[in-house]
Amino acid sequence: MKIRQISVFLENKVGRILEITEILGESNINIRALSLADTSDFGILRMIVNDIEKTKRVLKERDFILKESFVVAVEVPDKPGGLAAVLRVLGKENINVEYMYAFFEKPQDRALLIFRFEDPDQAVSVLQKHGINVAEEEKLGVR
Amino acid sequence: MIWNKERESLSDGKKSVLQSEQLKSLVSRVYEVIPFYRAKFDKQGIHPKDIRSIMDISKLPFTTKDDLRENYPFGMFAVPMERVVEIHTSSGTTGKPVIGGYTNSDIDMWSEVMARCLTMSGTTENDIVQNAYGYGLFTGGLGVHYGARKIGANVIPISGGNTRRQIMILQDFESTIITCTPSYSLYLAEVGEELGIDFNKISLKAGNFGAEPWSENMRKEIEARLHLLALDIYGLTEIIGPGVANECMHKSGVHICDDHFYPEIINPQTGEQLEPGEVGELVITTLTREATPLIRYRTRDITSLIPGKCSCGRTSVRMRRIMGRTDDMLIIRGVNVFPSQIEEILVKYEGLEPHYQIVVDRVGSMDELAVCVEMNEKLISDEIKELEIVEKRIRSEIESTLGIKVAVQLVEPKSIERSEGKAKRVIDKRKI
């Protein structure tokens, strides 16, 4: 139930994200979700992509340093209080969120929340126990 | 294995007699034929007859790089031009280069000392020496070449650069010895790894790495990645080129060929001679050089001589790794900083490539020190806090070693300029 995420190390320089998106575009790789974490000096671009291996290959060829890690994708109805319901469960079960980001799925009216947990397996079972819908890679078009 | 057992394992008494004779003859020769030395001796009130043994060397004046520049190009030559068979210069990018001239006998001596150095890394007539030092005016290429020829090894004069071809030749010719700068050896490892080369399967067994300062940790890195024995070779254009000194397999300092090059360590401020073990500036007298002999040449290299005998059987005096140079020593807020101190810290971090750059700048009236370190696969995390921990650990270790504040910046791989020769480690933007 875990989703593979690619993180890329970037210096805070003009055009670096553009460069990555161009490389992925040229390689016909679709970015399904994306978030950028940054400090004043560097950033980490985290992405869910439709083709993990190809992404790793094309970015490494261009000397980017990257890391693959597991995240959990949770489906919630796209309406007020959707995220809060999930966070309430996590809070109650004392599961810490390292970081998270969200994106929306058309045409269904759903939001997908991407969570990074210290222990993704434990988080998945807790979420499922509470009837929260955890999405699989296939559902996000990841291969 | 010792190339010249007799000369490399002289007893103290025999060595002193030999060096004394060599010094006396050198001093009278330079006094006779080099006006610069005659004037300098006269000014100091010293005459060749005052030099009776090697112990008297401290009475002699020093020679500096500025002296060589002022006598450019041929003012320091001690033989007529028709006896000179070769000339080399330093790679100096500022001002006029420093010149070394060689007679036939100097080339023989150079071949001899380089044969000793290469023998220390295990080179024999059965070896294939891939010589990746630059050929040309730079002494590195031809110095190693002459030594390898003297041993009777098969020398491949590939010269520097063209890394992919270097790797192809390494594989195809099955080179067993490599000679290049330590930073270039890591560049070779890096490119080789990218090409999917397993250095464990390559015939290389040893390398003589020099022409720039490096550290013990860098040795570990080179040995682990290239799967060879990495030994330090020391030399400088003014004295002969490579061949002044080399480490033996015991890796406990470089053995100076002291039957040709007499070393002293001095206090760079006062010029006073220091005891073995004390750190100071290395000063060398070329006891046997014909074309461009030098009396007490100030190398600006900071090191110390090692007391005691080496277990390899050689009695030639040993010297520690060069810790830095009196002229690349950075003074930041009054603190002496050697780039090698920072390198020692960086390479301790597992997975950290020793690709770094030290940037010194003056902001207002304060000097600021920044160290850029290249990111790599082992350090990357998807969490900012993990990377901030890495930065912080490096920063606090540098700060506690140097005693000054430093900014550490993680940068993208390959963003620090790679030269195929000497690595540009320090950028000093201060205008003082």
Interface residues (C-beta under 8 A of the other chain):
Chain A: Q5 S7 F9 L10 E11 A37 D38 T39 D41 F42 I44 R46 D63 F64 I65 L66 K67 S69 E98 Y99 R116
Chain B: M375 N376 E377 I380 S381 D382 E383 I384 L387 E388 Q409 L410 V411 E412 P413 K414 S415
